């Protein structure tokens, strides 16, 4: 016979049993949560490794359909009308500030890069992280050269080197040594021929790099086909020198002091008698004008500076 007391005990037991089910479920979920977090962490690591592997096997795979160790240039058909390039994490390929020849027309043909004054044996470094696509020797052109494809979509070319320090398909980081300055191939003096290309189309390196200030021009550069010509010409005016082969060009036998640094003022039109003077401590425009047998007005006009400018030691001034 079930008494009231027994009934109460039975009901209480049943209630406690029912109440315990969600609690056990919560305990199960609580025990499972660390496992889920651990699996999520493992999944993230695996995914990250897969992404890194994909980047290594085919950098900028969203722009390039294939990887090729032979084809130096593409036809440019893959280049979109607009694309943005991440310039962060860069390294200047050389500490030289001297641009000896611009991007653009030269000697009746297109010069597809910048010529930067370096000496034989100077270290040349990768501008960005990426993968080495080509390491070859072209006796009638680039000489000993290296092509690197970067994760940001750029390909950089380094030509006329005396020695290559990397192998094809090797992964490199920004700043890694990839070669030594030289005078190989079709070259009239030791220098680095430096190109930047997107999908095979050469773009003016002055749009991306400011060699005078050893810096990139910004965190990002957006290539727009419709604006490119105007932007390229403006970049050359701001960061280049005369591209004429007979005007203002440094030759390999120039005085070292004249070509040590590149400088100062934006490029002006050169004459065949142009010379360069490196400012020494304590010099003024007046003293330099007297020493160089010119006038302060001519110095200011040629270098596009004002008479009240504060000269800095090491600054290069052009004079006729």
N, C-alpha and C positions, 0 to 999 in steps of 0.2 A: 504494500500500500504506500503510495507516494504521499509524503507529508508536505506541508507548506515549506518546511525547512529544506527538505530534499529538493523540492521544486525550485526554490530560490538558488540552491547550490548548482543545480543542473543548468538553469538559465544563465547564471553568472559564468559558468564554465564555457557554455556555448558562446556567450558574448565575447569572452576573452579569446576564444579560438578564432572567431570571425575577425576580431580586431587585430589579431596577430598576423593575418594574411597580408594586409598592405605593408605592415611593418617589415615582414620578411622580404616582401618585394622591394621595399626601399633599401633594405640591407643588401639585397642582391645588386641593385643599381649602384649603390655606394661602392660595393666591391668591384663592380664592372667599370666604373668611371676611370680609375687609374689605368686600367688595361686599354680603354678606348683612347685615352690621352697618349699612352705610349705608342699604340698602333698609329695614331695620327702623326706623331713625331717621326716614326719610322717611315710612314708614307711620304712625309715632307722631305725627309733626307733622300729617299729614293728618287722622288720627283726632281729634287734639286740636282742630283747626280745625273739624271737623264737629260736635264736641260743643259748642264755643263758639257756633257758628252756630245749633245747635238750641236752646241756652239763650237766645240772643238772640231768636229767632223765637217761642219759646213757653216762657218761664220756668216752672219747676215743672210741666212738661207731664205728669208722672206723676200729678198731682192734678187738673189742669184739662183738660177735653176740648177747649176751644176758646179762641181769643183774640177779645175783643170790645171795641170802643171806645165802645159805647153803654150797655150794661147795667151799671148801678151796682152792683146787688146780685144775688146768685144765691139760689136757694131752699134751698141747703144740703144737697141730696140727695146730693152727691158726697163730703161730709165723712165720712171713716172714723171708726170708733169710737175709734181711737187713732192718733196720728201725732206724730213727733218733729220739732221745728223747731230748726235750727242757728242760734244767736244770735251766733256769732262773726263778726267783721268788721263790727260794728255801728257806727252813729254816732247820738248823741242828736239828735233832730230840732231841738231848741232848747236853749240853755244855761240856760233858765229852770227854776227848781226849784219853782215855785209851781203847784200843781194847784188850780184854782178849782172844779171840779165832777167828781164821780166817775162811773165807769161804773155803770149800774144805773137803778133807778126814779127818775124826776124829773118833777115837775109832772104826775103821772098817766100818764106814758109812759116807755118805755125809752130811756135815754141810752146810745147804743151805743159811746161812747168816753170819753176824758178831755179836759177843757178845761184848757189850760195857759196861764198868763198870759204874753202877749207884747205888745209894742207895735207900732203900725203902722210898717212898714218893717223890723222885725227879720227877719233871715235865717232861713228854714226850710230844713232839709237832709233829704236822703233818708236813711232809717234803715238801709237795706241796699242792696246793689247789686241792680239789676233793670231792668225796662222799664216805661216810663210807659204806662199803659193808658187813662186818662181825664184830660182837661184841659177842664173845663167851668165854666159859671156857672149857679148855681141860686138865683135871687133870694129864694125863699121857704124855702130850706133851707140847704144847705152854702155858699151864696155862691160865691166863686171857690175851686175845689177841684181837687186832683190825687189820682189813684189810681195807685199803683205796685205791680206784681206782682214779687215777689222770687223768687230761685232757691230759697230755703229753704221756699217754699210759702205764705208770708204775702202778704197784700195790705195795704198801709198807705194810709190816707186822711188828707189834710191839708186842712182846710176853714176858711172865713171869711178867706182870705188877701186882701190888697189887690192882689197881682199874682202871676201865675204865670210862672215863668222857664223852663219846659220845654215840649216839644211831645209830642203823642201818638206812641207807637211809638219814642220816643227812649230809648236805653240810658243809664242813670245808674249812677254808683258811689256807694257809701256815703259820705255827707258832701257830695255835690254840692248846691249851692244849687238848690232847686226852686221857691221862692216867697218872698214877703214877708208878714210878719204883717199882719193887718188886722181889719176889722169888717164884712165883707160878708155878705149873706144874713140868715138869721134869727139875729141876734146882738145881745146887749145891751151889749157892750163888746169892745174889742180882745182877742182871744185866739186860740189855735190849738185847733181841735177835731181830736183825733188818734185814729184808729181802727186796730185791728188785726183782720183777718179771715182766716179759713181757709175756702176754698170758699164764700165768701159769708156765713159765720156769724161774727158779731162776738164776739170774746173780749176779756176785760178786759185792756187794755194793762198794767195793774199786775202781771199775771202774768209779763210779759216785761221791763218797763222800771221802773227805780227812778229817778224824776226827781229826788228829793231828793238822791241820791248820784250822779246823772248816770252811771248804769251799767245794764247788764242784770243780771238776777237770777242768771244762770248761763250756761254755754256752750251748754246745750241746755234746751229746754222740751218736755215730752211732754204733749200734749193727750189726756186720757182723758175721754170723754163721761160716764162714770159718776162721776168725781170732780170734774168741772168746777165745779159750783155751790159746793161747799165750798171748793175751792181759790181760786176767784174772790173769795168773801167774805173769806177769810183775807188775800189779797193787798191788798184794799182796806183792811182794818184796819191792815196793816203799812205801806202806802205811799200811802194816800189821805187825803182830807180829807172833811168832811161833805158828803154829796151833796144835802142839803136846800137848795132854792133860797133859803130865807130865813135860813139859819144858816151863818155862817162863810164866805159867798160874797163874793169880791172883786168890786167893780164897777169900771168903767173910771175913775171919778173918785176912787178911793181914794188916800190919800197914798202917794207912790212909795216912801218908806222902809218902809212897812208891807208892801208887796207885792214888794219886791225879791228876797227869798229865801224859800224855803219850809221849812221846817224840821225842826225838830228832832225833837220827840217824835212818836211815833205819834199818829194822829188820836184826838181825844177828842170826846165829845158837846158841841156848841156850844150856847150860848144866844143869844138875839137881841142881847145886849149884848156879844158877844165882841169883843175888840180884840187887836191884835198889837204886840209890842214887840221891836225889834231890839237885841240885846245890844251894848253898847259896851265898849271896852277898860276894864278895871278895875271894871266893875259886878259886883255880887253879887246873890243872890236877895233879900237883905234890902233893898238899896238900890233894886232894881227894884220890890219890893213897896211900899215907901214912895212911890216916884214914881207908881206906878199905882193907889195907894189900895186895895191889896188885902193879902192875907197870904201869907207864905211857904207855909203849908200849902195854901192854895187854888191857888197857882202850881204847886206840886208835883203836886197831885191832877189839875188840868186838863191838865198837860203830861206826866203819868205819869213823873215824874222824882223822884230822891231829893234830900234836902236837901244832901247832900255832893257833888252833881254839880259838875264843873268846867265853868263856862260859857265858851263860845268867842265871840269877837267876830264879829258877823254872824248869830249864832244867833237864831232867832225864837221868842219865848215867847208863848203865848196867855194872856190874862187877862180877867176879867169886870169 
